[in-house]
Amino acid sequence: MKYIDEYRDREQVKVLVAAIQKAVTRPWHIMEICGGQTHAISRYRIEDMLPPEITLLHGPGCPVCVTPVAVIDHALEIAKRPEVIFTSFGDMMRVPGTSEDLLTIKSQGADVRMLYSSLDAVELAEKSPDKEIVFFAVGFETTIPVHLTAIKEAKRKGLKNFSLITSLFTVPPAIDIILSDQGSKVDGFLTAGHVCAVMGNSEYYDLAKRYRRPMVVTGFEPIDLLYGIYRCILQLESGKSEVENAYKRIVLEDGNPAVRHLMDEMLEPVDQEWRGIGYIPGSGLHLNEIYEMYDAAKKFPAKDGGKVSINNLNELSLQCIAGDIMKGNKQASDCPFFGTSCRPETPIGAPMVSTEGVCAAYYNYR
């Protein structure tokens, strides 16, 4: 299959592994920023192929994992309303809020449904005019355009019973906050190819220059990942810190201008909380005033201002180290609950249940 089989070719993998082994002379820590890349690394055992000098760190590139507890609690509150059909991607169903998750309240009678897309929720709204249809729109720059397209479609059809509760994030501010930590172990980044396909590469030039870290745009197949690591190692070994596009078959320098225009039209940047990490300035996106009638958070305001009391969180949740893992300070294997108290069926932290979570990747493949 074009662009699949040739990027999983065993002989090409061996060539790249040999090239990496020849190039590396000292220890380096490289972080992939995307959860999809993390799962591919685990699935194809990329870490096992690398020389011991290279350590891969796994960043916060999973929007499900970093959606804050307050947003999940608000979503649960909305989903319990009798007039609401609450819809979501499947990997949000087990993500724990303060004390419940969507699957739990579904079992208790709430009308919660798993859908493949927010566009499916628009279709459901058209078929169910007597119900309020709310979709849990979670994502980075890659999936945001689909949610915006859903709003455009709802507007075109004149639907007033469709809205989104949003948890939307942007990647570069997260890289900024990771590197601003003086204790950061990250020497270089593999940036997310699909995000760059939308947004382009311009936001990474300042980061690479300020922090003197190479930023290599990388894809998701074994060859892509090994090539990205190889290019990053070459820069590190030669003392360079440049933005390099190692995914040119997909990523253009300016990304997708039409999609970026759509995002500029409908969204505005906000300071955003990242679960386990904290607030990151300018790292979130909300619907602007023109489209706020499709904002479920405004249509169904949260009780008590949407604040989460730390006293309501269980003791295990407070001990979850997911934030340290996603900042590159620890590995999943450092967690005392990994694979015991914390499993996909009974997750303590979101990275164990999400399809892009690092803990789920290690649990499923390692």
C-alpha positions as CSV (number, residue, x, y, z in Angstrom):
1,M,0.0,0.0,0.0
2,K,1.4,3.4,-1.0
3,Y,2.9,5.3,1.9
4,I,2.3,2.4,4.3
5,D,4.2,-0.8,3.4
6,E,7.3,1.0,2.2
7,Y,7.5,2.9,5.5
8,R,7.4,-0.4,7.4
9,D,10.1,-2.2,5.3
10,R,12.3,-4.4,7.4
11,E,15.5,-3.8,5.4
12,Q,15.1,0.0,5.5
13,V,14.6,-0.2,9.3
14,K,17.9,-2.1,9.6
15,V,19.7,0.6,7.5
16,L,18.3,3.4,9.7
17,V,19.1,1.7,13.0
18,A,22.7,1.1,11.8
19,A,23.0,4.8,10.8
20,I,21.7,5.9,14.2
21,Q,24.2,3.6,16.0
22,K,27.0,5.0,13.9
23,A,26.0,8.6,14.5
24,V,25.5,8.6,18.3
25,T,28.5,9.1,20.6
26,R,26.9,10.2,23.9
27,P,23.6,10.1,25.8
28,W,20.7,12.0,24.4
29,H,17.0,12.4,25.5
30,I,14.5,12.9,22.7
31,M,10.9,13.6,23.2
32,E,8.1,12.8,20.8
33,I,5.3,15.2,21.4
34,C,2.4,13.2,19.9
35,G,0.5,10.3,21.5
36,G,0.1,8.6,18.1
37,Q,3.8,8.6,17.8
38,T,4.1,7.2,21.3
39,H,1.9,4.3,20.5
40,A,3.7,3.6,17.2
41,I,7.0,3.6,19.1
42,S,5.7,1.0,21.6
43,R,3.8,-1.1,19.0
44,Y,6.9,-1.4,16.7
45,R,9.3,-1.7,19.6
46,I,11.4,1.3,18.3
47,E,13.0,1.8,21.7
48,D,14.4,-1.7,21.7
49,M,16.1,-1.0,18.4
50,L,17.9,2.1,19.5
51,P,21.4,2.2,21.1
52,P,21.5,2.6,24.9
53,E,22.7,6.2,24.6
54,I,19.3,7.3,23.3
55,T,16.4,7.7,25.7
56,L,12.9,8.5,24.4
57,L,10.7,10.7,26.5
58,H,6.9,10.8,25.9
59,G,5.3,14.2,25.8
60,P,1.8,15.5,26.6
61,G,0.5,15.0,23.0
62,C,-2.7,13.3,24.0
63,P,-5.7,15.7,24.3
64,V,-7.8,13.1,26.2
65,C,-5.0,12.8,28.8
66,V,-4.6,16.5,29.4
67,T,-8.3,17.4,29.5
68,P,-8.7,18.8,33.1
69,V,-10.9,17.2,35.7
70,A,-13.1,20.3,35.9
71,V,-14.0,20.0,32.2
72,I,-14.8,16.3,32.6
73,D,-16.9,17.0,35.7
74,H,-18.8,19.7,33.7
75,A,-19.3,17.2,30.9
76,L,-20.7,14.6,33.3
77,E,-23.0,17.3,34.8
78,I,-24.4,18.1,31.3
79,A,-24.7,14.4,30.3
80,K,-27.0,13.8,33.3
81,R,-29.5,16.3,32.2
82,P,-32.7,14.5,31.0
83,E,-33.1,16.7,27.8
84,V,-29.5,15.9,26.7
85,I,-28.1,13.2,24.5
86,F,-24.4,13.4,25.3
87,T,-22.0,12.2,22.6
88,S,-18.2,11.5,22.6
89,F,-15.3,9.7,21.2
90,G,-14.9,6.2,22.7
91,D,-11.7,7.0,24.5
92,M,-13.3,9.6,26.7
93,M,-15.8,7.2,28.2
94,R,-13.5,5.9,31.0
95,V,-11.5,9.0,31.7
96,P,-12.0,9.7,35.4
97,G,-13.4,13.0,36.6
98,T,-13.6,13.7,40.3
99,S,-15.5,10.6,41.2
100,E,-17.2,9.3,38.0
101,D,-16.7,8.8,34.3
102,L,-19.1,8.8,31.3
103,L,-19.4,5.0,31.2
104,T,-20.5,5.0,34.9
105,I,-23.3,7.5,34.4
106,K,-24.3,5.8,31.2
107,S,-24.8,2.6,33.2
108,Q,-26.9,4.7,35.6
109,G,-29.3,5.8,32.9
110,A,-27.7,8.9,31.3
111,D,-28.1,9.0,27.5
112,V,-24.4,8.8,26.6
113,R,-23.4,7.6,23.1
114,M,-20.1,6.9,21.4
115,L,-19.7,8.4,17.9
116,Y,-16.9,8.5,15.4
117,S,-17.1,12.2,14.7
118,S,-18.8,15.4,15.7
119,L,-20.4,15.4,12.2
120,D,-22.3,12.3,13.3
121,A,-23.6,14.4,16.3
122,V,-24.9,17.0,13.8
123,E,-26.8,14.2,12.0
124,L,-28.2,13.0,15.3
125,A,-29.3,16.5,16.2
126,E,-31.2,16.7,12.9
127,K,-33.0,13.4,13.7
128,S,-33.7,14.3,17.3
129,P,-35.2,17.8,17.4
130,D,-36.7,17.3,20.8
131,K,-33.3,16.7,22.4
132,E,-30.2,18.7,23.0
133,I,-27.2,17.0,21.4
134,V,-23.8,17.8,23.0
135,F,-20.5,16.5,21.6
136,F,-17.4,16.4,23.7
137,A,-14.9,18.1,21.3
138,V,-11.4,17.2,22.5
139,G,-8.3,17.7,20.4
140,F,-5.2,19.4,19.2
141,E,-4.9,21.4,16.0
142,T,-5.3,18.1,14.0
143,T,-8.9,17.3,14.9
144,I,-10.1,20.9,15.7
145,P,-11.1,21.5,12.1
146,V,-13.5,18.6,12.1
147,H,-15.3,20.1,15.1
148,L,-15.5,23.5,13.4
149,T,-16.8,21.9,10.2
150,A,-19.6,20.3,12.4
151,I,-20.6,23.7,13.7
152,K,-20.7,25.1,10.1
153,E,-22.9,22.2,9.1
154,A,-25.2,22.7,12.1
155,K,-25.5,26.4,11.2
156,R,-26.2,25.6,7.5
157,K,-29.0,23.3,8.6
158,G,-30.4,25.8,11.1
159,L,-30.0,23.4,14.0
160,K,-30.3,25.1,17.5
161,N,-30.1,21.8,19.5
162,F,-26.4,21.1,18.7
163,S,-23.4,22.3,20.8
164,L,-19.9,21.3,21.7
165,I,-18.2,21.2,25.1
166,T,-14.7,21.9,24.1
167,S,-11.2,20.9,25.4
168,L,-9.0,22.2,22.7
169,F,-5.2,22.5,22.9
170,T,-2.3,23.8,20.9
171,V,1.1,22.1,20.9
172,P,3.9,24.8,20.8
173,P,3.0,26.4,24.2
174,A,3.3,23.0,25.8
175,I,6.8,22.6,24.3
176,D,7.6,26.0,25.6
177,I,6.5,25.2,29.2
178,I,8.5,21.9,29.2
179,L,11.7,23.5,28.0
180,S,11.3,26.5,30.4
181,D,11.7,24.1,33.3
182,Q,15.4,24.2,34.3
183,G,15.2,20.6,35.2
184,S,14.1,19.5,31.8
185,K,15.9,16.4,30.4
186,V,14.8,17.0,26.8
187,D,17.6,17.5,24.3
188,G,15.5,17.4,21.1
189,F,12.0,17.1,19.9
190,L,10.1,15.0,17.3
191,T,7.2,17.3,16.5
192,A,3.9,15.9,15.4
193,G,3.6,15.7,11.7
194,H,-0.2,15.9,11.5
195,V,-0.2,19.1,13.6
196,C,2.4,20.6,11.3
197,A,0.4,19.5,8.3
198,V,-2.4,21.8,9.6
199,M,-0.4,24.7,11.2
200,G,2.9,24.6,9.3
201,N,6.3,24.9,11.0
202,S,6.6,28.6,11.7
203,E,5.8,28.4,15.4
204,Y,8.7,26.1,16.1
205,Y,11.5,28.4,14.8
206,D,11.4,30.6,17.8
207,L,11.4,27.6,20.2
208,A,14.4,26.0,18.6
209,K,16.3,29.3,18.7
210,R,15.5,30.3,22.2
211,Y,16.1,26.9,23.8
212,R,18.7,25.7,21.4
213,R,16.9,22.4,20.8
214,P,16.4,20.7,17.4
215,M,12.8,20.3,16.3
216,V,12.4,17.6,13.7
217,V,8.9,17.2,12.0
218,T,8.2,13.5,12.1
219,G,5.6,11.1,10.9
220,F,4.1,7.9,12.4
221,E,5.4,4.8,10.7
222,P,8.5,3.0,11.8
223,I,10.7,4.4,9.0
224,D,9.3,7.9,9.7
225,L,10.1,7.7,13.4
226,L,13.6,6.2,13.0
227,Y,14.4,8.8,10.3
228,G,13.2,11.6,12.6
229,I,15.4,10.2,15.4
230,Y,18.3,10.0,13.0
231,R,18.0,13.5,11.8
232,C,17.6,14.7,15.4
233,I,20.7,12.9,16.5
234,L,22.7,14.3,13.6
235,Q,21.8,17.8,14.8
236,L,22.5,17.1,18.4
237,E,25.9,15.5,17.7
238,S,26.9,18.5,15.5
239,G,25.6,21.2,18.0
240,K,22.8,22.4,15.8
241,S,19.3,23.4,16.9
242,E,17.2,23.9,13.8
243,V,13.6,23.1,12.6
244,E,13.9,20.3,10.1
245,N,11.1,18.8,8.1
246,A,11.6,15.0,7.9
247,Y,8.0,14.4,6.8
248,K,7.9,16.4,3.5
249,R,5.5,14.0,1.8
250,I,2.8,15.3,4.1
251,V,3.9,18.6,5.7
252,L,4.3,21.8,3.8
253,E,6.0,24.8,5.3
254,D,2.9,26.8,5.6
255,G,0.6,23.9,6.5
256,N,-3.0,24.2,5.4
257,P,-3.9,27.9,5.0
258,A,-7.6,27.2,4.4
259,V,-7.9,25.3,7.7
260,R,-5.9,27.9,9.6
261,H,-8.2,30.6,8.2
262,L,-11.2,28.6,9.5
263,M,-9.6,28.4,13.0
264,D,-8.9,32.1,13.0
265,E,-12.5,32.8,12.0
266,M,-14.1,30.7,14.7
267,L,-11.7,30.4,17.7
268,E,-9.8,32.6,20.1
269,P,-6.8,31.7,22.2
270,V,-7.1,31.3,26.0
271,D,-5.0,30.2,28.9
272,Q,-5.7,26.5,29.3
273,E,-5.3,24.0,32.1
274,W,-3.5,20.8,31.2
275,R,-4.3,17.9,33.5
276,G,-1.3,16.9,35.5
277,I,0.7,19.9,34.2
278,G,-1.2,23.1,35.2
279,Y,-2.2,26.2,33.3
280,I,-0.2,27.0,30.2
281,P,-0.7,30.6,28.9
282,G,-2.3,30.9,25.4
283,S,-2.3,27.1,25.0
284,G,-6.1,26.6,24.6
285,L,-8.8,27.6,22.0
286,H,-12.4,28.5,22.7
287,L,-15.2,29.4,20.4
288,N,-15.4,33.1,19.9
289,E,-18.5,35.3,20.5
290,I,-19.8,34.8,16.9
291,Y,-20.1,31.1,17.5
292,E,-20.8,31.0,21.2
293,M,-24.4,29.7,20.7
294,Y,-22.7,26.4,19.9
295,D,-20.7,26.4,23.1
296,A,-22.3,23.9,25.5
297,A,-20.4,25.4,28.5
298,K,-22.3,28.6,28.0
299,K,-25.6,26.9,27.2
300,F,-25.3,24.7,30.3
301,P,-23.2,26.6,32.8
302,A,-21.4,24.6,35.4
303,K,-22.5,24.5,39.0
304,D,-20.3,26.2,41.6
305,G,-18.3,27.8,38.8
306,G,-16.9,24.5,37.6
307,K,-14.3,24.4,40.4
308,V,-12.9,21.1,41.6
309,S,-12.3,20.6,45.3
310,I,-9.1,18.6,46.0
311,N,-10.9,17.1,48.9
312,N,-13.2,15.2,46.5
313,L,-10.4,13.5,44.6
314,N,-9.5,10.0,45.8
315,E,-6.1,9.4,47.3
316,L,-4.8,7.3,44.3
317,S,-5.7,10.1,41.9
318,L,-3.6,12.6,43.9
319,Q,-0.6,10.2,43.7
320,C,-0.8,9.8,39.9
321,I,2.5,10.8,38.2
322,A,1.0,11.2,34.7
323,G,2.0,14.9,34.7
324,D,5.7,14.1,35.4
325,I,5.6,11.4,32.7
326,M,4.2,13.8,30.1
327,K,6.8,16.5,31.0
328,G,9.5,13.9,30.4
329,N,10.7,13.8,34.0
330,K,9.6,10.2,34.6
331,Q,8.6,7.1,32.7
332,A,5.5,5.0,33.0
333,S,7.6,2.2,34.6
334,D,8.3,4.6,37.5
335,C,4.6,4.6,38.6
336,P,3.9,2.3,41.5
337,F,0.4,1.7,40.3
338,F,1.2,0.9,36.7
339,G,-0.3,-2.5,35.7
340,T,-1.6,-3.1,39.2
341,S,-4.1,-0.6,40.6
342,C,-4.0,1.3,37.4
343,R,-5.1,-0.7,34.3
344,P,-7.3,0.1,31.3
345,E,-10.3,-1.3,33.0
346,T,-9.7,0.7,36.2
347,P,-7.6,3.7,35.3
348,I,-6.3,6.1,37.9
349,G,-5.0,8.5,35.3
350,A,-6.2,9.4,31.8
351,P,-3.0,8.2,30.0
352,M,-3.9,4.6,30.9
353,V,-7.3,4.7,29.2
354,S,-6.8,7.0,26.2
355,T,-6.0,5.4,22.8
356,E,-3.0,7.9,22.6
357,G,-2.0,7.7,26.3
358,V,1.6,6.7,27.1
359,C,0.6,4.4,30.0
360,A,-1.9,2.6,27.7
361,A,0.8,2.2,25.1
362,Y,3.3,0.6,27.6
363,Y,0.5,-1.6,29.0
364,N,-0.7,-2.8,25.6
365,Y,2.6,-3.3,23.8
366,R,5.3,-3.8,26.5
